[in-house]
Every structure is written in structure tokens, then in C-alpha cells.
Amino acid sequence: MFEDTQLAHLFPEWQLSYALYEWSRCDPADRLWNKQVVHTIDRLNTSRSLEEIYGNAEQLSFHHQEWLPTNGGKLYGIENNDYSRFVGLIPDFRLETSDKSLIIILEAKSGIKVPPSSRPLKEHLYLQFLEKASIPRRKGFFFLVPDKTTNGYLELLKRQARPEGALVLGIISWENLLDLICDHLIKQALGQLLNITNGLRRLRTWRKHH
């Protein structure tokens, strides 16, 4: 990717995430499902769509920062004692079909730093949840990351891979989603700039009188 299009790292993670959430409210999830934007750890140099990896996904729902359901043990096929460890988890995004035969977790990142591989992966509970879920036969965990950090996050995920598992691991670059989120991201960023400008104006006024 050309340098001038490597721009996602300049925006905070919350703005990127909220832009994707705003897009999901007004556009069908099929557009994301069919985009060739996914790099998996077993095919690093190939871009594929979620549809190519998982096939069709009817009645797909798109959840943003929602708690895993308290009755999820039964929903996802996990023993209640095991599931209690996952109650309270709030994935950035969760895609799943109504019959729970498919579930994908997307975790958003920004900036240019990748956590060191020597440190335990912060998202290890999400991976354990997906591995233990027996009802979903199609499962995945993907980082949403700036283009500058794709290689680093792929290396992190390669360390988590279990050859015998059905869990697909990979990354999606924010830059490859710009055609979906650009307008929403601009709106978020401009709103933040206006708030900061207004705040600075008031702060300067306060300083003059104190």
C-alpha cells in the first residue's frame, strides 16, 4: 500500500471503531462480508473475503461493544462452569448468525505499536471462548489494524494458532475499509476538532481572568 494511503494509524481506535459501527447501522453487513480484505495466518499474501472463507451467512447480525449474553453457555455450547469465565467480555465487534452456527470476533487497534510477542496476548479470553464454543462450526478472530501494523499483528496471531482447531485467525486493514467508513470517520474527526477548538477558546478566556 502506498505511503499516502497509510493513514489509519493517525486516528484513535475509538474513532475508527465508531465509524465502522455507524456504517453498520445504515449499510447491510453483506458489503463487509463480500469484501476481499481478510489476510489469514495460513495465507498471508492472499486477500480473501469472509464469504470465501466461511461461505454464505444468512441472518447475519453485527454487534458493537455488547456484552456476551449471560445465557451464552447454552447458546454457544459451552459448559456453564466454563462459560462463567467469559461473562463480562465485551468484544469490539461480534458477527454471528441467528442460529449461532457462525461467530466472528473483531478487535480494533490503532497506532503504530504492536504489543511485544513475549507478552501474553491481551485477547486470549476471546480465543478461549471461541475454541470452547461447540455450536458454532465456523469461527474466527480478526484484528482490525492500521496497514502499518499488519505484519506485527499477524505474527502475534501465528503464535496462537492450533493446527487442529477450526478457529480462523487473521487481520483486516482499516485502510481496506475506508470506502465503507470514510464519511463517518470524517464526521467523527471534525466533530472532535470542533470540540477541541471550542474547548481551547474557553480555556484561553478562563486563563485571562485567573
Residue pairs with C-beta under 8 A, 6 or more apart in sequence:
1 147
1 173
1 175
5 147
5 175
6 146
6 147
6 148
6 175
7 175
8 16
8 110
8 145
8 146
8 147
8 173
8 174
8 175
8 178
9 110
9 111
9 112
9 146
9 147
9 148
9 149
11 110
11 185
11 189
12 110
13 108
13 109
13 110
13 111
15 185
15 188
15 189
15 192
16 108
16 110
16 144
16 174
16 181
16 185
17 64
17 65
17 92
17 93
17 108
17 144
18 184
18 188
19 181
19 184
19 185
19 187
19 188
20 64
20 93
20 108
20 144
20 177
20 180
20 181
20 184
21 64
21 65
21 93
22 181
22 184
22 187
22 188
23 180
23 181
23 184
24 32
24 62
24 64
27 180
29 60
29 61
29 62
29 95
30 60
31 180
32 50
32 177
32 180
33 49
33 50
33 51
33 57
33 60
34 49
34 50
34 51
35 49
35 50
35 176
35 177
35 180
36 47
36 48
36 49
36 52
37 47
37 49
37 172
37 173
37 176
37 177
38 47
38 48
38 49
38 50
38 53
38 142
38 170
38 171
38 172
39 45
39 46
39 47
39 48
39 150
39 154
39 170
39 171
39 172
39 173
40 48
40 53
40 168
40 169
40 170
41 154
41 157
41 158
41 161
41 169
41 170
42 161
44 154
47 176
50 57
50 95
50 104
50 140
51 57
53 140
53 168
54 102
54 104
54 138
54 140
54 168
55 138
57 95
57 97
57 102
58 97
59 97
59 98
59 99
60 95
60 96
60 97
60 102
61 95
61 96
61 97
61 98
62 93
62 94
62 95
63 91
63 93
63 94
63 95
63 96
64 92
64 93
65 90
65 91
65 92
65 93
66 90
66 91
66 94
67 87
67 88
67 89
67 90
68 86
68 87
68 88
68 89
68 90
68 91
68 94
68 129
69 75
70 87
72 78
72 83
72 86
72 87
73 79
73 80
73 82
73 83
75 100
75 135
76 83
76 100
76 103
76 129
76 133
76 134
76 135
76 136
77 133
77 134
77 135
77 136
78 86
78 129
78 132
78 133
78 134
82 132
83 132
85 125
85 128
86 125
86 128
86 129
89 125
89 126
89 129
91 105
91 106
91 107
91 126
92 106
92 107
92 108
92 144
93 105
93 106
93 107
93 108
93 144
94 103
94 104
94 105
94 106
95 102
95 103
95 104
95 106
96 102
96 103
96 104
96 136
97 103
100 135
100 136
101 135
101 136
101 137
101 138
102 136
102 137
102 138
102 139
103 130
103 133
103 136
103 138
103 139
103 140
104 139
104 140
104 141
104 142
105 126
105 130
105 140
105 141
105 142
106 142
106 143
106 144
106 172
107 123
107 126
107 141
107 142
107 143
107 144
108 143
108 144
109 143
109 144
109 145
109 146
109 149
109 153
110 145
110 146
110 174
111 146
111 149
112 146
112 148
112 149
113 149
114 149
114 152
114 153
114 155
114 156
115 121
115 122
115 156
117 155
117 156
117 159
121 127
121 156
121 159
121 160
123 141
124 160
126 141
127 141
127 160
127 167
130 136
130 139
130 140
130 141
130 167
131 162
131 165
131 167
133 139
137 166
138 166
139 166
139 167
139 168
140 167
140 168
140 169
140 170
141 157
141 167
141 168
141 169
142 169
142 170
142 171
142 172
143 153
143 157
143 170
143 171
143 172
144 171
144 172
144 173
144 174
144 177
145 153
145 171
145 172
145 173
145 174
146 173
146 174
146 175
147 173
147 174
147 175
147 176
150 171
150 173
153 171
154 170
154 171
157 169
157 170
157 171
158 169
160 169
161 169
174 181
178 185
